[in-house]
Amino acid sequence: MIRSPLDPIPTMGRDLERLELRLEESIHTEPPFLTEVAGHLIRAGGKRVRPGFVIASASIAQTRPSPVEDDVLTGGVAVELVHLGSLYHDDVMDEAQVRRNVASVNAKWGNLRAILAGDFLLARASELAASLGTEVAGLLAATIGRLCEGQVRELQDTGNPDRTETSYTDSIEGKTASLLATSCRIGGLVAGLDRPTVDTLTEFGRYYGLAFQVVDDILDIVATDEHLGKPSGNDLHEGIYTLPVIRALGTSYGPQLRHLLGGTVSDATVRSALQLVQASGGVQEALDVARNYAQQASASLEVLPPTTATAALGVATAHLIDRARIPLGDA
């Protein structure tokens, strides 16, 4: 499994190992073929950011870090299954061929099986959330709804070079920030933390999620296929215009870039568009927005107890901007 940015918590590695076993167990079913398809991206690995946030949030009041209770791991498995289920559905909509450096589920088994496996993962997540009580179950169900709303907002603007920054922000609030905010909230709720702390953790997760998605969209513009674990420039290929592109369209490069956009485009056109976005300064402007969100996430941590878990969430936030610097240099 890829190293987690929350590793400064001494017990995080062991907790994530426990969680990995629980993830595998959660998708075992009959027929075995469904287990194989549902477990495809689990076996491909990942940083497990969302369950890591559940664990870190549950540990926020611990003066001496110790392994989390099983209920916390259950919450972590639930949010990761929602995340994975959404990836299965996203890859079908995007006709993606690669995810996490392996063949996507739809490429390997077809769209129908990918959709059914994604539905199965969401169902299992809901079942686990229900075992944690009605508040957690309702929260996760509402979050799945927000994921869908965010994705629909994005689809409505597919191929639209007039997409507004407000539309973009509304979309990433739903499709990314909502699940990260919920991950933090579930950790706090299951651990029995007081409501002000739970609300602060939720706010942190929201701002972190906004920064996370903007950075992810920057990487789609500037990173290599190997760095991403999937083809770069895929958003432009699919007519999805993210913040770097929206900002680039507002510069002197805008008319030339607009001429290249609109619906699905060729590989050569995508390469030309990527060069224009990078030359325009749109990437740097988007990085500034991500930094602002990250700063708001960090600021929300200031009212939390000065524990190892709080510090680790701060490290994870700083790591976001470092991710963008890998391809950009010292941006």
N, C-alpha and C positions, 0 to 999 in steps of 0.2 A: 504493500500500500504506500502511496505517496506520502511524504512527510507533511505533517499538519502544522499550520502556523500557530496552533495553540499548544504546541509541544512544551513551552515553558511551564505548563502545569505538570508537576512530576508524575501524577497518576494518569494523565491523559492517554499515554501510549497504551497502558494496560486496559483502560476503559474502552478505548477504540478497538482493541483486540477482542474484548468481550462483545462489543457491539457487532463486530464483523461476524462472529459466530451466530449472534441473534438474527442478523440480516439474512444469512444463509438459511437458518431454520424457518424464518418467517415466510419464505416463498416455496417451501416444500409442499407439494400437493399431488393429487392424481388428476390427470395423467402425468407421468414423469416428463413428457415433452413440454408441458406448460412450465414445470419447474426449471427446465433447461433454458427456455426462452426468457422467462421472468428473471432468471439469475444471470443473464448474459452480461449486463453492464455492472452488476455487482462484482463479478469475477474480473472485469476489466480494471477494477481498482478505482481510486479517486481519493481526494483529501478528506472526504466526509466532513465538509465545513459545517453543514447544517446540524448533524448530530453532535459535532464538536461544540457548537454553540449551545445546544441543549445542556450538555455536560458542564461546560464552563459556567453557564448561567446558574445552574443548580448548585455550583460550588462557590458562588460569589461571596458567601458569608463565612466560608471556612477559613479559619486562621491557620489550620494545619491541613493541607490537602490530603484527602483520603478517597478511596474508590467510591463512586456514586452508587446509590441504591438501584435495584433492578428496575423499578418504575421509571427512573430517569433514562435508563437504556431503552426501555419500551418507547418512551417519547422520542428518543433519538432515532430509533428504527422507523417509527411512524413518519417522521418528517423526511427521512432519507427515501423511503418508499414513495412518498408523494413526489419528491424531486425526480426520482428515477422514472416514475410513471409519466411525468410531464415530458421528460426527455424522449421517451418512446413515442409519444404523440407528436412532439415537435419534429422529430426526424421523419415521421410519415408526411407531415405537412410540407417540410422542406425538401423532401425526397433526398435526404442525406444518405451518403454512402459510408461514411466513417464517423465514429464517435470514440473518443479516448484511445485513439490509435488502433482500434479494431473495427471490423465491419459493423455497421449499425444493424439493429435488429431487423428493420424493414428490408435492408439490403440482403441480409442472410436468410430470412424466412418469409419475407413478403409483408405487405401493408396490413392485411387482415389479421395475421398472427401478431404483428407488432401492436396493433390497436387493442386486441383482446388481452395481450400480456400487460399493456399499460393500464387497462381497466382493472385487471386483476391486482396489480400493485397498489392502485388507489383504494381498492376494496379492502385489501389487507391492512393498509395504513389506517383506514377508518375503523376497522375492527379493533386494532391495537389502541387507537385513541379512545374508543368507547370503554376499554378496560381501565382507563385512567380517570373516568368520571365524565359527567355531562358537560362540564365547562370546557375541558380539553377536546372532547368530541365535537362540540359545537364550534369551537375555535378552528379546528382543523378543517371541518366541513366548509366553513366560511372562507377559509384560506384557499381551498381548492376552487371555490367559486371565483375568488379574486384572481387566481392564476388564469382561469378561463377568460375572465373579463380583460385582463391585460393582454392576453394573446389575441383576442378578437380586435382590440383597439389597434394592435400592430397589423393584423391582417387587413383591416379597413383602409390602412394607408399604404398597403403594398403597391409599389410602382408609382407612388405619388411624390414627385419632387417638391411639392408644396407642403409636405408634412411639417407641422409646427413643432417647436420645442415643447410646448405644453402637451401636445398629443404624445410625444415621445416619453415625457416624464410620467404622464398618467399610465402609459403602457408598462414601463419598468417598475412603477409602484406596485402594479398587480402581479406581473409575471415573475419578478425576482424579489423585490423588497418585502413583499407580504410574507413569503415563506421564511425568510431570514428573521423577520420580526417575530413571527410565530414560533420559530425554533427557540429564540431567547425567552419568549413568554412561557412556553411550555416548560422549559427548564426551571424557571422561577416558580411557576404554579405547582409543579410536581414536588419541588423541594420545600414547599410551604413558606416561601418568603413573603414578607409583607407587601401589600399592594403598591405603595410608592416605589419600592425596589423593582417589582415586577413591571410596572409601567415604565420605569427608567430603562430597564433591559430591553423592553419592547421598542422604545424610541431608538436606543442604540442599534438594534437589529435593523430597523427601517433605514436609518442613515447609512449603515454599513452596506445594506443591500443595494441602495441607490448607487453608492460609490462602486460597489462590486460590478454592477451591470455596465456602468459607463466605462470602467477599465476593460471589461470583457469586450465591449464594442470597439474600444481603441485597439485592442490586440487583434481583432478581426481585420483591422486595416493594416497594421504594421508588422505583425508577427509572422513567422514561418509556419508551414503546415505541421512540422515536427513539434514546434513549441506549443501549438494549440491542441494537437491531437486530432485535428480535423482540418479540412481545407480552409485556408485563409481567403478573405474576400467573399465568403459565402453569402453574407447579408446582401451585398451589392448584386450578386448573382440572382438572388431571389427577389430583388426589388425592395428590400428592407433598408430604409435610410435612417441610420442611427445618428447620434449627436455629432460625431466628427464630420459626417456628411452634411448634416443640416447647417452646422457652422460654416463649412466650406462653401456651401451654396450662397452664403451671405457675403462672400468676398469677391474680389475681382476675378477669381477663377470660376465663379458661379455660372456664368453663361456657358462656358466651355464644358463644365461638368454636367450641367443640366442637359446639354445636347446628347450626352452619353447615357443618361438615365431613362428609366421608364420600362417597367416589366422585367422579364428575364433577358439577360444580355450574355454575349459571348465571353469567352475567357480573355480574349485580347482587349475587349472593351472594359472588362473589369480591371485588368492591369493598368490601362490608361486612366481609369477613374481613380484607382488607388493612388497613383502617382500625383494626380491633381489634388486629391484630398490632403495628402502629406505635404505637398508644396504650398498649399493655401494657408497653413497654420491652423486648420480645423482640428487636427489631432491635439495640438498644444492647448487650444481653447477647451477642448473636451477634458483634457487632463486637469486643467485648472478647476473645472466643475467637479470632477471626481475628488480632487484635493479638498474642495470646500465641503463636500458631503462627508469625507473622511474626518475633517476637522470637527464637524458637528457631532459625528459619532464619538470621537475622542472626548469632546467636551461633556457629553452626557455621562461619561464614566466618572467624571470628577466628583459626583455626589455619592458614588458607591463606596463600600468599604475598601480600604487599601490592601487588598488581599492578592495572593498569587493569581487567582482567576481573573480579577479585575485587570491586573497588569498584563496578563496574557491576551485579553481582549484588545487592549491597547496595542500590543505587538502585532496582533492579527490585522488591525486597522492600518498600521504603518506598512505592513507587508503588501497590502493592496497596491499602494503607489509604487512600491519596489517592483511588483509584477509588470507594471507598465514601463518601467525604466529599462527592463531587460532588452527589448528591441529598440527602444528610443534613445538609448544612451542616457547621459545625465540631463534629462529633460527639464 
